[in-house]
Amino acid sequence: MSSQLNRTALPLRLTLWFFGLLTIFPFSLLLLTSVKSQPDLMRGAFVLPDYPHFENYLHAWIDGHFGVYFWNSIFVVVPVVVFSIVLGVLLAFGFAFLSFPGRKALFVVLTIGMMVPAEAFIIPLYYEMRYLGLTNTYAAVILPQIAQSMPFATIFLASAMQQLPDEILEAAILDGASRRHILWHVILPLMVPAMSTLALFLFIWTWNEFLIPLILVNDDAYRTLPLGMLFFQGRYTVNTPVLTAGAVIVIAPLVLAYLIFQRKFIAGLTAGAGK
């Protein structure tokens, strides 16, 4: 029986290995190109360099202003993720456990807000930010992305809260716990996997956001990494190794974040499956 299962699982494992290598290969080629010189690149895409040219990263970091873009991305990502999760928890608690007038209508509005792309409202958003005097500021990039993240955060966390064991919540209510106590001392400890998964989602989406910074920020001092990569490419189109070094700087935090939080990410996705 076990040998039959092994024979059945072997094609699946080979297929998974194939797609895994297919996914890793472009990133490996990107890393290899980023430590080459121009003569090394002319010898072939798969040729190893005589020695690694880590100065490509230094040129990208200093000459390409990637140090500024990197910290700008951090200054934008952290408040977006934190405020989206905090506000999402409060709204999700209301939608999951409380009854109030207009609850279904508000939930529909949130759902519609999650489906509307940024391209549909970017022009009125620009005029609104210009009227408020917020263009070319961190607020112009942070506030719209918090608003964009709120619908998904609320729906995601409300769904996760509804998957919590009813016995725990009923026991807290019978003990006379207040809503605030139930939220902060009963629900939140159980929501850590789901919130970790949400934080990773929001981190990736905010880090990769391109349209909102492109339209609302014209000052190089406030540009984030994806936007900075666009202007960096215009200046270093000929120097491919320096370009690829800049691309590695852009995507490396995403890869590291996923590798660090991989287990919590999977636990959050599978939370409630056994209820």
Buried (B, 14 or more C-beta within 10 A) or exposed (E): EEEEEEEEEEEEEEEEEEEEEEEEEEEEEBBBBBBBBEEBBEEEEEEEBEEBBEEBBEBBBEBBBBEBBBEBBEBBBEBBBEBBBEBBBEBBBBBBBEEEEEEEEBBEEBEEBBEEEBEEBBEEBBEBBEEEEBBBBBBBBBBBBBBBBBBBBBBBBBBBBBBBEEEEBEEBEEEEBEBEEBBEEBBBEBBEBBBBBBBBBBBBBBBBBBBBBBBBBEEEEBBBBBBBBEBBEEEBEEBBBBBBBBBBBBBEBBEEBEEEBEEBBEBBEEBBEEE
